[in-house]
Amino acid sequence: MTWWSKTNEEEVAMGAVLITGGGSGIGAGLAAAFHARGSQVIVAGHGRERVEGVAARHPGMEADVVDVADPEQVTALADRVGQRWPDLTTVISNAGIQHLFDFAGPGPLDAAELGREVDVNLKGVIHVANAFLPLLKAQPRSRLVNVGSGLGYVPLAAAPIYSSTKAAVHSFTIALRRQLRSSTVQIVELIPPVVVTDLHRNLDQIPPRAMELDAFVAAAMAGLDAGRDEIVVGLAKALRIFSRASPALGLKVVNQEAE
Ligand SMILES: NC(=O)c1ccc[n+]([C@@H]2O[C@H](COP(=O)([O-])OP(=O)(O)OC[C@H]3O[C@@H](n4cnc5c(N)ncnc54)[C@H](OP(=O)(O)O)[C@@H]3O)[C@@H](O)[C@H]2O)c1
C-alpha cells in the first residue's frame, strides 16, 4: 500500500473542499462533483454573483468572494474558512484568466493588463498556498491541488503570459511537493487540456478538439481518487510528450490551433 492509499483518499474526501474560481467552468464542475459525493464545498471567486449562483444551485454549498491576486484578501479568506470549517482537507487553486497579447505589434502593450495575468495565475496560486498550507498541515491527511495547463508544457504564442504563468505554476508545484514531501499534505497538479469553458472568451471561436467539461471533471475526479500527484488529462498528455521528445514539433502543433 502506498503512502497515499485509497484509504487515505477516502479520509481526505470526508473533509471540506475549497475551490478558487469556483463560480464557473472547471471550478464549478469540480464543486458540483464534490457536492454530489456529500462533501462540504466552498466556492470562492471574483464575481459575487457567479459564486453565489453556483452555491444556490447546490443546497449546502457555500460561496465566498476573493481576489486571489490580493494576498490580504486570500489571508482573510483562509481565516474565515479555517474558523468555520476546521476539517478543511482539500484546497483547489483553480482561479485563472487568459488574454491574448501580440508583442510583434506596434506596442507597447498595456503593462497593467500584462501584470494582472501574472498576479492572478501565478501570484494567486502562491498566495493561496501560503495562506492555506498552515490549515492543511494541521490535518492528518490533506491536499493542495494547483491547476496548471497543457500550455505550461508547450506555449500557445498568442497567449504568451498565460502560457508562461502555467509553466511557472508547474515548476512551483514541483518545488512545493519537494518541500512538503515529509508532511501530511499531498501537493497535486491538475493539468487540463483545452476544455469547453468561458476561459476562451477572448478567442474568436472555441478551440478545436476541446474536451467537454463533464468528461474533464470525471477524469479529474478519477485522478484525485487514484491519489496521483500529477493528473494530466486528455491531450495535455500529448503536450507533455512533445515537450520532452520534440519541443519544436510541439510548438508547431499547438500554434496551428488555439488552446
Ligand atoms: N478551459 C481550458 O481549456 C483550460 C485549459 C487548461 C487550464 N485551464 C485552467 O483551469 C482553470 C479554470 O479555468 P476555466 O477554464 O474553468 O475558466 P473560467 O470559466 O473562466 O473560470 C475561471 C474562474 O476564475 C475566476 N477568477 C478569475 N480571476 C480571479 C481572481 N483574481 N480571483 C478569484 N477568482 C478569479 C473567475 O471568476 P470571475 O469570472 O468571477 O472573475 C472564474 O470563475 C484556470 O486556472 C485555467 O487556466 C483551463
The ligand as an SDF file (V2000), in Angstrom:
LIG
                    3D

 48 52  0  0  0  0  0  0  0  0999 V2000
  -10.6490   25.7160  -20.1350 N   0  0  0  0  0  0  0  0  0  0  0  0
   -9.4610   25.3100  -20.5650 C   0  0  0  0  0  0  0  0  0  0  0  0
   -9.2900   24.9810  -21.7340 O   0  0  0  0  0  0  0  0  0  0  0  0
   -8.3030   25.2270  -19.6060 C   0  0  0  0  0  0  0  0  0  0  0  0
   -7.1620   24.5430  -20.0210 C   0  0  0  0  0  0  0  0  0  0  0  0
   -6.0840   24.4510  -19.1640 C   0  0  0  0  0  0  0  0  0  0  0  0
   -6.1510   25.0490  -17.9070 C   0  0  0  0  0  0  0  0  0  0  0  0
   -7.2790   25.7140  -17.5290 N   0  0  0  0  0  0  0  0  0  0  0  0
   -7.2840   26.3400  -16.2000 C   0  0  0  0  0  0  0  0  0  0  0  0
   -8.4260   25.9640  -15.4690 O   0  0  0  0  0  0  0  0  0  0  0  0
   -8.7190   26.9770  -14.5130 C   0  0  0  0  0  0  0  0  0  0  0  0
  -10.2040   27.2970  -14.5890 C   0  0  0  0  0  0  0  0  0  0  0  0
  -10.4830   27.9030  -15.8330 O   0  0  0  0  0  0  0  0  0  0  0  0
  -11.8440   27.6630  -16.6410 P   0  0  0  0  0  0  0  0  0  0  0  0
  -11.4880   27.0710  -17.9390 O   0  0  0  0  0  0  0  0  0  0  0  0
  -12.8350   26.9900  -15.7850 O   0  0  0  0  0  0  0  0  0  0  0  0
  -12.2650   29.1760  -16.9890 O   0  0  0  0  0  0  0  0  0  0  0  0
  -13.3800   30.1190  -16.3380 P   0  0  0  0  0  0  0  0  0  0  0  0
  -14.7270   29.5370  -16.5040 O   0  0  0  0  0  0  0  0  0  0  0  0
  -13.1230   31.4770  -16.9010 O   0  0  0  0  0  0  0  0  0  0  0  0
  -13.0390   30.0780  -14.7760 O   0  0  0  0  0  0  0  0  0  0  0  0
  -12.0600   30.8640  -14.1760 C   0  0  0  0  0  0  0  0  0  0  0  0
  -12.6130   31.3110  -12.8380 C   0  0  0  0  0  0  0  0  0  0  0  0
  -11.5860   32.0150  -12.1370 O   0  0  0  0  0  0  0  0  0  0  0  0
  -12.1880   33.1300  -11.5190 C   0  0  0  0  0  0  0  0  0  0  0  0
  -11.2250   34.1920  -11.3220 N   0  0  0  0  0  0  0  0  0  0  0  0
  -10.5940   34.9190  -12.2670 C   0  0  0  0  0  0  0  0  0  0  0  0
   -9.7980   35.8180  -11.6940 N   0  0  0  0  0  0  0  0  0  0  0  0
   -9.9270   35.6550  -10.3650 C   0  0  0  0  0  0  0  0  0  0  0  0
   -9.3600   36.2980   -9.2470 C   0  0  0  0  0  0  0  0  0  0  0  0
   -8.4810   37.2970   -9.3850 N   0  0  0  0  0  0  0  0  0  0  0  0
   -9.7010   35.8760   -8.0060 N   0  0  0  0  0  0  0  0  0  0  0  0
  -10.5970   34.8740   -7.8580 C   0  0  0  0  0  0  0  0  0  0  0  0
  -11.1770   34.2290   -8.8770 N   0  0  0  0  0  0  0  0  0  0  0  0
  -10.8460   34.6250  -10.1180 C   0  0  0  0  0  0  0  0  0  0  0  0
  -13.2720   33.5840  -12.4630 C   0  0  0  0  0  0  0  0  0  0  0  0
  -14.2230   34.3330  -11.7360 O   0  0  0  0  0  0  0  0  0  0  0  0
  -14.9140   35.6350  -12.4000 P   0  0  0  0  0  0  0  0  0  0  0  0
  -15.3940   35.2080  -13.7390 O   0  0  0  0  0  0  0  0  0  0  0  0
  -15.9770   35.9670  -11.4290 O   0  0  0  0  0  0  0  0  0  0  0  0
  -13.8300   36.6680  -12.4880 O   0  0  0  0  0  0  0  0  0  0  0  0
  -13.8030   32.2670  -12.9850 C   0  0  0  0  0  0  0  0  0  0  0  0
  -14.8750   31.7880  -12.1980 O   0  0  0  0  0  0  0  0  0  0  0  0
   -7.8240   28.1660  -14.8460 C   0  0  0  0  0  0  0  0  0  0  0  0
   -6.7040   28.1680  -13.9800 O   0  0  0  0  0  0  0  0  0  0  0  0
   -7.3740   27.8530  -16.2660 C   0  0  0  0  0  0  0  0  0  0  0  0
   -6.1350   28.4420  -16.5800 O   0  0  0  0  0  0  0  0  0  0  0  0
   -8.3550   25.8100  -18.3380 C   0  0  0  0  0  0  0  0  0  0  0  0
  1  2  1  0
  2  3  2  0
  2  4  1  0
  4  5  1  0
  4 48  2  0
  5  6  2  0
  6  7  1  0
  7  8  2  0
  8  9  1  0
  8 48  1  0
  9 10  1  0
  9 46  1  0
 10 11  1  0
 11 12  1  0
 11 44  1  0
 12 13  1  0
 13 14  1  0
 14 15  2  0
 14 16  1  0
 14 17  1  0
 17 18  1  0
 18 19  2  0
 18 20  1  0
 18 21  1  0
 21 22  1  0
 22 23  1  0
 23 24  1  0
 23 42  1  0
 24 25  1  0
 25 26  1  0
 25 36  1  0
 26 27  1  0
 26 35  1  0
 27 28  2  0
 28 29  1  0
 29 30  1  0
 29 35  2  0
 30 31  1  0
 30 32  2  0
 32 33  1  0
 33 34  2  0
 34 35  1  0
 36 37  1  0
 36 42  1  0
 37 38  1  0
 38 39  2  0
 38 40  1  0
 38 41  1  0
 42 43  1  0
 44 45  1  0
 44 46  1  0
 46 47  1  0
M  CHG  2   8   1  16  -1
M  END
$$$$
